[in-house]
Amino acid sequence: MAIITNYILTGFRNLWKNKFYTIISVSGLAISLLVACLLTIYVIDQYSYDKHHKNAKRIHRVVYTGTLSGEDDNTAKTPGPMGPELVEVLEGVETMVRLRVPDNRFTVTYNGQTFFEKGFLFADSTFFDFFEGDFLQGNPREALSGPFKVVITDEAAERYFKDEDPIGKTLLADYDLEVTVSGVVKKGSKNSHIDYDFVVSFSTIKVWRLKNSGSLGVGDITNWQWLHIYTYLLLNENADSKQIEASILPAIKKSFVTPNSPREPAFSLQALPDIHLHSNLNWEIGPNGDASQVRFMLLIAGIMLIIGSINFINLATARATNRAKDVGIRKVAGATRGQLIIQFMSESAIAVGLAFVVASILIVFTIPTFNELSKSEFSWQQLLEPHFVTSAFGIYLTTTILSGLYPALVMSSFKPSLILKSSKGNKNVGGVLRKYLVIAQFAATLTLITGLYFIREQMAFIKNKKLGFETEQTLSVPISDPIPRNSFGAFKNRLINRADILGMTRSGVLPGEPYFSVGFRRSDQGLDERVNMNGLVVGHDFIDVMGIPLIDGRNFSKDIASDTNWTVLLSKEAARKMGLGIATPDMVKASQSSFKVVGIIDDVHFKSLHNPLEPFALFLNVQQNWGQHAIIKISGHDVVESIGAIRDAWQKTNPGYPFQYTFLSDSLANMYQSEQRFESMFNGFAAIAIVVGFIGLFGLSAYTTNQRSREFSIRKVLGASVSTIMQLLGRDLVMLAVVAYLISVPLSWYLVSNWLAGFVYRVEIGAVGFILPLLIPGLIIGIIILSQLYKIKANNPAEILKEN
């Protein structure tokens, strides 16, 4: 124990003795550890999705990975009857649960209060066998057994019932669905790809649709051709998921595949914990994460630790000559090399420990900023969770070893016979390694700066690219509920004559939302010649309001009686693929139905720029009770006044219904949430990496200048000019920066090209992106040289030479 105490006291004494360099080393490490810890919290959070469910390892989602009309049609949805069929015919499948998530928001009303709810889903009675549900009230076995039952979260219960007992109370959903509260569960973890506040029994769908429309329609859970249900399977303990995956299609082929079906079916299984980071299909329940971006954040955490450790190693080895005599005396007194290594490693452990303390304090204050960058909701209490404590301890050990082992090996290797002959020992201890480490530090910094430049360029490119339609001063108002749908005409009539309302229409979905697919062919073509394209149902004035150019033909018209629900506009790409003559309208077929093409519009990018330009069809709807969104173009002269007028017209037309709106530009920005989060985090951490690198290089140059003070003093006495000393100071740093730049260019090009490969439409990798980053290290070197030059000029050569 006495020996350990001695190591600790000696370590603190040596750190205190060199306060300036200790502060530089510890501050650089603290900032590096701060970034590493924050990113570790983020990475742990991303990889923890859906792992908290008790049967997570045995739960798999069935997804469709086949084709439609010869083109990929990968979707997370499956036919309604699939789940029960697979449980019945496949060994190894224990049970299943089906989810039906409404395509639009639901309104929920109780006691005169109406809210729009997105966390609304229908589920089989086995839902809580699959997904966590800490029941506060009700029986989990019976809560979803039978139609018109709903389980709500405690947050929803508080919102609607306050201090009332919710059990047995009736909620009105979607204005004609009455459901009775049968259970209350604690709001689940946010780390799940399923977020809900209301779970309605799945059997409700059939009874509700039959009761209200006389047919099951799009809610038909018995139709094998409709892919609109999420299906999850719970496999037996010893089941082989690959074998079950291979058995799915043979088990349902007779029911799913029809003679004229344009589908070439294929199904896959996704492990529940893999969905968040590894699934990017059409019709996902919600936005998922990106495994490549998470891995990149982990890489940045590692780079920050390495940069911080490099700073420590450089200063430790540079100061090794000052401790040479101490090492020599200790060895003569009988200290072994192992004891000396332990002593120096103890100092490293103390320094890293101090850095960890500082980093922990900084984390508490920087968590809000980090949450803003990462679009997360972390709290400092998460630092106390076991998995983070374990990770933090691993970071501490790694950093201690990285930053302390080499200096310990170098300093413990000094030979007493050589050291005691000279008070300075070897003046170039670790000099070669320091050069390599500085090169690595510069190269990492340059790579980050280059990456930062191209990420910003690509995001600017996305924002500025012409998409084929206008988004500025265009807003959407949800009209998915029956009454606002039916009253759209009256709503429009209250607004359309205003000078600040430039146009108004409605549509099925907004740009960026999932579209339906349709296989079109010319009337003279067979089924095997279909062209698969995206379809969107719109109103008469859609292309005028959206600013989509008409290439040829005409627009939909209210004055032409033949313009019905069987009338379409095709995009230029769709017409080209189908071989249609643009100058003359033609009839096209989807399955056995015929549609009249009245015009050709310019190509539009209604999906993100990750996707190639696709053929598109706009379908006219002339009915009164349809649509999900009212789209309104305003002049922009007085946006507040225009929105106020729209709100007033809404409230007069739909009294008691909440008014909501979204600017179309904001909706489109949601397609790039992942990239925006990545850009924000990358910007912040690249800036921090530059600061940490600057701190280390400044400390190293300060120490080097101090070591060469006698040399510079002699040169000054002999008449050396300031420019000559400046060249001596900067020559080594510039050479190291040049070597680092030559290393960083191919590395940056590789990383940037791989990231940009995820975009079909992207910026070119030009020379400017590799030249501009040189300005940052050039500025750093300039600041370092000028600061040390000022110190040299202020020193009196006579005093320096007298001391040395």
Secondary structure in CASP SS format (residue, H / E / C, confidence):
PFRMAT SS
TARGET T0000
AUTHOR 0000-0000-0000
METHOD secondary structure of the structure
MODEL  1
M C 1.00
A H 1.00
I H 1.00
I H 1.00
T H 1.00
N H 1.00
Y H 1.00
I H 1.00
L H 1.00
T H 1.00
G H 1.00
F H 1.00
R H 1.00
N H 1.00
L H 1.00
W H 1.00
K H 1.00
N C 1.00
K H 1.00
F H 1.00
Y H 1.00
T H 1.00
I H 1.00
I H 1.00
S H 1.00
V H 1.00
S H 1.00
G H 1.00
L H 1.00
A H 1.00
I H 1.00
S H 1.00
L H 1.00
L H 1.00
V H 1.00
A H 1.00
C H 1.00
L H 1.00
L H 1.00
T H 1.00
I H 1.00
Y H 1.00
V H 1.00
I H 1.00
D H 1.00
Q H 1.00
Y H 1.00
S C 1.00
Y C 1.00
D C 1.00
K C 1.00
H C 1.00
H C 1.00
K C 1.00
N C 1.00
A H 1.00
K H 1.00
R H 1.00
I E 1.00
H E 1.00
R E 1.00
V E 1.00
V E 1.00
Y E 1.00
T C 1.00
G C 1.00
T E 1.00
L E 1.00
S C 1.00
G C 1.00
E E 1.00
D E 1.00
D C 1.00
N C 1.00
T E 1.00
A C 1.00
K C 1.00
T E 1.00
P E 1.00
G C 1.00
P C 1.00
M H 1.00
G H 1.00
P H 1.00
E H 1.00
L H 1.00
V H 1.00
E H 1.00
V H 1.00
L C 1.00
E C 1.00
G C 1.00
V E 1.00
E E 1.00
T E 1.00
M E 1.00
V E 1.00
R E 1.00
L E 1.00
R E 1.00
V C 1.00
P C 1.00
D C 1.00
N C 1.00
R C 1.00
F E 1.00
T E 1.00
V E 1.00
T E 1.00
Y E 1.00
N C 1.00
G C 1.00
Q E 1.00
T E 1.00
F E 1.00
F E 1.00
E E 1.00
K C 1.00
G C 1.00
F E 1.00
L E 1.00
F E 1.00
A E 1.00
D C 1.00
S C 1.00
T C 1.00
F H 1.00
F H 1.00
D H 1.00
F H 1.00
F C 1.00
E C 1.00
G C 1.00
D C 1.00
F E 1.00
L E 1.00
Q E 1.00
G C 1.00
N C 1.00
P C 1.00
R C 1.00
E C 1.00
A C 1.00
L C 1.00
S C 1.00
G C 1.00
P C 1.00
F C 1.00
K E 1.00
V E 1.00
V E 1.00
I E 1.00
T E 1.00
D H 1.00
E H 1.00
A H 1.00
A H 1.00
E H 1.00
R H 1.00
Y H 1.00
F H 1.00
K C 1.00
D C 1.00
E C 1.00
D C 1.00
P C 1.00
I C 1.00
G C 1.00
K C 1.00
T E 1.00
L E 1.00
L E 1.00
A E 1.00
D C 1.00
Y C 1.00
D C 1.00
L E 1.00
E E 1.00
V E 1.00
T E 1.00
V E 1.00
S E 1.00
G E 1.00
V E 1.00
V E 1.00
K C 1.00
K C 1.00
G C 1.00
S C 1.00
K C 1.00
N C 1.00
S C 1.00
H C 1.00
I C 1.00
D C 1.00
Y C 1.00
D C 1.00
F E 1.00
V E 1.00
V E 1.00
S E 1.00
F C 1.00
S H 1.00
T H 1.00
I H 1.00
K H 1.00
V H 1.00
W H 1.00
R H 1.00
L H 1.00
K H 1.00
N H 1.00
S H 1.00
G C 1.00
S C 1.00
L C 1.00
G H 1.00
V H 1.00
G H 1.00
D C 1.00
I C 1.00
T C 1.00
N C 1.00
W C 1.00
Q C 1.00
W C 1.00
L E 1.00
H E 1.00
I E 1.00
Y E 1.00
T E 1.00
Y E 1.00
L E 1.00
L E 1.00
L E 1.00
N C 1.00
E C 1.00
N C 1.00
A C 1.00
D C 1.00
S H 1.00
K H 1.00
Q H 1.00
I H 1.00
E H 1.00
A H 1.00
S H 1.00
I H 1.00
L H 1.00
P H 1.00
A H 1.00
I H 1.00
K H 1.00
K H 1.00
S H 1.00
F H 1.00
V C 1.00
T C 1.00
P C 1.00
N C 1.00
S C 1.00
P C 1.00
R E 1.00
E E 1.00
P C 1.00
A C 1.00
F E 1.00
S E 1.00
L E 1.00
Q E 1.00
A E 1.00
L H 1.00
P H 1.00
D H 1.00
I H 1.00
H H 1.00
L H 1.00
H H 1.00
S C 1.00
N C 1.00
L C 1.00
N E 1.00
W C 1.00
E C 1.00
I C 1.00
G C 1.00
P C 1.00
N C 1.00
G C 1.00
D C 1.00
A H 1.00
S H 1.00
Q H 1.00
V H 1.00
R H 1.00
F H 1.00
M H 1.00
L H 1.00
L H 1.00
I H 1.00
A H 1.00
G H 1.00
I H 1.00
M H 1.00
L H 1.00
I H 1.00
I H 1.00
G H 1.00
S H 1.00
I H 1.00
N H 1.00
F H 1.00
I H 1.00
N H 1.00
L H 1.00
A H 1.00
T H 1.00
A H 1.00
R H 1.00
A H 1.00
T H 1.00
N H 1.00
R H 1.00
A H 1.00
K H 1.00
D H 1.00
V H 1.00
G H 1.00
I H 1.00
R H 1.00
K H 1.00
V H 1.00
A C 1.00
G C 1.00
A C 1.00
T C 1.00
R H 1.00
G H 1.00
Q H 1.00
L H 1.00
I H 1.00
I H 1.00
Q H 1.00
F H 1.00
M H 1.00
S H 1.00
E H 1.00
S H 1.00
A H 1.00
I H 1.00
A H 1.00
V H 1.00
G H 1.00
L H 1.00
A H 1.00
F H 1.00
V H 1.00
V H 1.00
A H 1.00
S H 1.00
I H 1.00
L H 1.00
I H 1.00
V H 1.00
F H 1.00
T H 1.00
I H 1.00
P H 1.00
T H 1.00
F H 1.00
N H 1.00
E H 1.00
L H 1.00
S H 1.00
K C 1.00
S C 1.00
E C 1.00
F C 1.00
S C 1.00
W H 1.00
Q H 1.00
Q H 1.00
L H 1.00
L H 1.00
E C 1.00
P H 1.00
H H 1.00
F H 1.00
V H 1.00
T H 1.00
S H 1.00
A H 1.00
F H 1.00
G H 1.00
I H 1.00
Y H 1.00
L H 1.00
T H 1.00
T H 1.00
T H 1.00
I H 1.00
L H 1.00
S H 1.00
G H 1.00
L H 1.00
Y H 1.00
P H 1.00
A H 1.00
L H 1.00
V H 1.00
M H 1.00
S H 1.00
S C 1.00
F C 1.00
K C 1.00
P H 1.00
S H 1.00
L H 1.00
I H 1.00
L C 1.00
K C 1.00
S C 1.00
S C 1.00
K C 1.00
G C 1.00
N C 1.00
K C 1.00
N C 1.00
V C 1.00
G C 1.00
G H 1.00
V H 1.00
L H 1.00
R H 1.00
K H 1.00
Y H 1.00
L H 1.00
V H 1.00
I H 1.00
A H 1.00
Q H 1.00
F H 1.00
A H 1.00
A H 1.00
T H 1.00
L H 1.00
T H 1.00
L H 1.00
I H 1.00
T H 1.00
G H 1.00
L H 1.00
Y H 1.00
F H 1.00
I H 1.00
R H 1.00
E H 1.00
Q H 1.00
M H 1.00
A H 1.00
F H 1.00
I H 1.00
K H 1.00
N H 1.00
K C 1.00
K C 1.00
L C 1.00
G C 1.00
F C 1.00
E C 1.00
T C 1.00
E C 1.00
Q C 1.00
T E 1.00
L E 1.00
S E 1.00
V E 1.00
P E 1.00
I C 1.00
S C 1.00
D C 1.00
P H 1.00
I H 1.00
P H 1.00
R H 1.00
N H 1.00
S C 1.00
F H 1.00
G H 1.00
A H 1.00
F H 1.00
K H 1.00
N H 1.00
R H 1.00
L H 1.00
I C 1.00
N C 1.00
R C 1.00
A C 1.00
D C 1.00
I E 1.00
L E 1.00
G E 1.00
M E 1.00
T E 1.00
R E 1.00
S E 1.00
G C 1.00
V C 1.00
L C 1.00
P C 1.00
G C 1.00
E C 1.00
P C 1.00
Y C 1.00
F E 1.00
S E 1.00
V E 1.00
G E 1.00
F E 1.00
R E 1.00
R E 1.00
S C 1.00
D C 1.00
Q C 1.00
G C 1.00
L H 1.00
D H 1.00
E H 1.00
R C 1.00
V E 1.00
N E 1.00
M E 1.00
N E 1.00
G E 1.00
L E 1.00
V E 1.00
V E 1.00
G C 1.00
H C 1.00
D C 1.00
F H 1.00
I H 1.00
D H 1.00
V H 1.00
M H 1.00
G C 1.00
I C 1.00
P C 1.00
L E 1.00
I E 1.00
D E 1.00
G E 1.00
R C 1.00
N C 1.00
F C 1.00
S C 1.00
K C 1.00
D C 1.00
I C 1.00
A C 1.00
S C 1.00
D C 1.00
T C 1.00
N C 1.00
W C 1.00
T E 1.00
V E 1.00
L E 1.00
L E 1.00
S E 1.00
K H 1.00
E H 1.00
A H 1.00
A H 1.00
R H 1.00
K H 1.00
M H 1.00
G C 1.00
L C 1.00
G C 1.00
I C 1.00
A C 1.00
T C 1.00
P C 1.00
D E 1.00
M E 1.00
V E 1.00
K E 1.00
A E 1.00
S C 1.00
Q C 1.00
S E 1.00
S E 1.00
F E 1.00
K E 1.00
V E 1.00
V E 1.00
G E 1.00
I E 1.00
I E 1.00
D C 1.00
D C 1.00
V C 1.00
H C 1.00
F C 1.00
K C 1.00
S C 1.00
L C 1.00
H C 1.00
N C 1.00
P C 1.00
L C 1.00
E C 1.00
P C 1.00
F E 1.00
A E 1.00
L E 1.00
F E 1.00
L E 1.00
N C 1.00
V C 1.00
Q C 1.00
Q C 1.00
N C 1.00
W C 1.00
G C 1.00
Q C 1.00
H E 1.00
A E 1.00
I E 1.00
I E 1.00
K E 1.00
I E 1.00
S C 1.00
G C 1.00
H C 1.00
D C 1.00
V H 1.00
V H 1.00
E H 1.00
S H 1.00
I H 1.00
G H 1.00
A H 1.00
I H 1.00
R H 1.00
D H 1.00
A H 1.00
W H 1.00
Q H 1.00
K H 1.00
T H 1.00
N C 1.00
P C 1.00
G C 1.00
Y C 1.00
P C 1.00
F C 1.00
Q C 1.00
Y C 1.00
T E 1.00
F E 1.00
L H 1.00
S H 1.00
D H 1.00
S H 1.00
L H 1.00
A H 1.00
N H 1.00
M H 1.00
Y H 1.00
Q H 1.00
S H 1.00
E H 1.00
Q H 1.00
R H 1.00
F H 1.00
E H 1.00
S H 1.00
M H 1.00
F H 1.00
N H 1.00
G H 1.00
F H 1.00
A H 1.00
A H 1.00
I H 1.00
A H 1.00
I H 1.00
V H 1.00
V H 1.00
G H 1.00
F H 1.00
I H 1.00
G H 1.00
L H 1.00
F H 1.00
G H 1.00
L H 1.00
S H 1.00
A H 1.00
Y H 1.00
T H 1.00
T H 1.00
N H 1.00
Q H 1.00
R C 1.00
S H 1.00
R H 1.00
E H 1.00
F H 1.00
S H 1.00
I H 1.00
R H 1.00
K H 1.00
V H 1.00
L C 1.00
G C 1.00
A C 1.00
S C 1.00
V H 1.00
S H 1.00
T H 1.00
I H 1.00
M H 1.00
Q H 1.00
L H 1.00
L H 1.00
G H 1.00
R H 1.00
D H 1.00
L H 1.00
V H 1.00
M H 1.00
L H 1.00
A H 1.00
V H 1.00
V H 1.00
A H 1.00
Y H 1.00
L H 1.00
I H 1.00
S H 1.00
V H 1.00
P H 1.00
L H 1.00
S H 1.00
W H 1.00
Y H 1.00
L H 1.00
V H 1.00
S H 1.00
N H 1.00
W H 1.00
L H 1.00
A C 1.00
G C 1.00
F C 1.00
V C 1.00
Y C 1.00
R C 1.00
V C 1.00
E C 1.00
I C 1.00
G C 1.00
A C 1.00
V H 1.00
G H 1.00
F H 1.00
I H 1.00
L H 1.00
P H 1.00
L H 1.00
L H 1.00
I H 1.00
P H 1.00
G H 1.00
L H 1.00
I H 1.00
I H 1.00
G H 1.00
I H 1.00
I H 1.00
I H 1.00
L H 1.00
S H 1.00
Q H 1.00
L H 1.00
Y H 1.00
K H 1.00
I H 1.00
K H 1.00
A H 1.00
N C 1.00
N C 1.00
P H 1.00
A H 1.00
E H 1.00
I H 1.00
L H 1.00
K H 1.00
E H 1.00
N C 1.00
END
